[in-house]
Amino acid sequence: MPSSSRTRIPRFAALLLVAAPLAHAQAPRQTPAPRPPITLAVDAREVSRRILHVRETIPVQAGALTLLYPEWIPGEHGPTGPVTDVAGLRITAQDRALVWRRDLENMYAIRITVPAGVSALDVSFDFILPPQGARFSSGASSSANLLLLSWNQVILYPSTPRPDDIAVSPSLTLPEGWQYATALRAQGPAGGSLVFAPVSLTTLVDSPVQTGIHMRRVDLTPASGVPHFLDLAADDEAALAIPADLAAAYRNRVVEANALFGAHHYDHFDFLFTLSDQVAHFGLEHHQSNDDRVAERSLIDPNYRPTSFSALLPHEFVHSWNGKHRRPAGLATGDFSSPMHGDLLWVYEGLTQYLGDILAARSGLWTPANYREDLALKAATLDLRPGRGWRPLQDVNDEAQLLYNARRDWDTWRRNVDFYDEGALIWLEADVIIRGLTNGRKSLDDFCRAFHGGLSGSPSMVPYTYEDVVRALNAVAAYDWDGFFATRIRNVAPRAPMGGIEGSGWRLVFSDTPTTLAAALEANSGTLNLLFSLGLIIGQDGSILDVAPGTPAATAGVGPGMTLVAVNGRRYTADILRDALRLGRTATTPLELLVTNGEFYRDYAVDYHGGERYPSLERDPSRPDLLGTIITPLASAR
């Protein structure tokens, strides 16, 4: 490469204030002089040792000063800034070391006194890249061959003014021979470093850099001419061999997304797609790029295609409209220090989950069967959660900042970040209702075009409230949407919302044969999902990762944290347990499980004779197939 964008610097829409007529004339406001930018230099040449070296020059004035480290990271919905990985902090002024102290209540704030006559501070520190643990961008982000640089991890900045009003001039020094991709505009190399055009702190944090030895760029630009690129980085060159049909499906995904929303809010788009087993796997949205990380062989191993891997890039792309351009007011704080409110994550993430899944099917990343298998697994898993009996979905949204990092044992009793998948079921039902009320003339697509579309242009952010969502839905199809959402979100609901599946002409059923999706998930993860039969999820080493309350295994006394050693007296393997389940259909004696619990062994008799059970969807011939209509490509229909 290089693979930086050649388009203009992102600019954010100004907030227009409409004032009442003034009773008295006022003197014109003085426009403050622009503040000099922070100069930020990051040296990544020791990335193989998981260390980044940071140097900043921060314009200041004499007196008390607070420097902040970004805490609440957009898209991560929580205080996930990894401040504990900052080491070696040194602050100097005119070559003299200054004394600093951390705030005792805000661990992300550094207090310092700037001496008289000083106009700039020199700040240096190292950022320690984590080898494992943590989630999202605070998790593993590097290997010996690649790095995902999140700028929020390598900057301190003055507490005032707002991040929108702080200019930063960033540069990056890479190991020799490394390539890069980013939504930032490169001004060219200088002294061995990449120098990027100055941007606001908000835009900088919104523009990660993907870099590594093995990279490939795939042009996804549609006929509309707005540049779109798939930037691939991997630990090995072989992992970059994207099949032609998959590349074509990614191009279709761009076309289908723009057909869905009818407008875009970016000048260009870079899909930063990292293929590595050494980094945390997740997706994170940005205005003009995505940070998506998956297993190394995801593009070249067909077992990954039916799984959620195929819907990851569509999901994060949808966030450019739903999450970045339109954002819940509680998440649109305007800075990195104010706590975010996740009460509308069922819109931010739930609607995005629904739209990302149907875009995967509309673009050809998923077959219709893949989409239905994924939908069935979502519905069956949510329906099995006994935690639904005490915790409404609203509370799951409200506690999201904690639940993201909650343990996974007793997951069905605690509930997890269910607003993703349950939100998808709720929005499917809303889509079906709109289609029914309008005799198929309108759909949720019309809501998306009106709510998220508008005029195409550069990145902008327009906050919304719950009332805005209800009002926009009523403009498409009049209905008691407030009552609809109250029942499904604010009230306890012991059963998962199945109205969308059933109303679209399908029903949830179970069989003893794994679906293509179920088989692929087990092949990729090494886990055995027996939640719908015994009530267990078992790791590759026999560890019992979770048990669903009320299921046969839970009734027998088995719990998470134990390890399955033997089945009916024979050493445990997945095949041995499957054989025992199959033979158990006609057996008169319980299934005998020998488990370890720390240093202790115990036999558990599980009285279950139902065999294996896997969810799927079955057509209901008494209703029209709206599900098939929903995932029909839009672009080809116009």
Helices and strands as residue ranges (DSSP letters): E 3-4, E 38-43, G 47-49, E 51-59, E 63-68, G 83-85, E 86-93, E 96-97, E 100-102, E 109-114, E 120-128, G 136-138, E 146-149, G 151-154, E 157-158, G 163-165, E 167-173, E 179-182, E 186-190, E 193-196, E 199-200, H 201-205, E 209-212, E 214-219, E 228-234, G 237-240, H 244-261, E 269-275, E 282-285, E 289-294, G 302-304, H 309-318, E 326-328, G 329-331, H 345-348, H 350-363, H 368-383, G 386-389, H 393-398, H 400-403, H 411-414, H 421-437, H 444-448, I 449-453, E 462-464, H 466-476, H 481-485, I 486-490, H 499-503, E 506-511, H 516-525, E 528-530, E 536-538, E 544-547, H 552-556, E 563-567, E 570-571, H 574-583, E 591-597, E 600-606, E 614-619, H 626-630, G 635-637
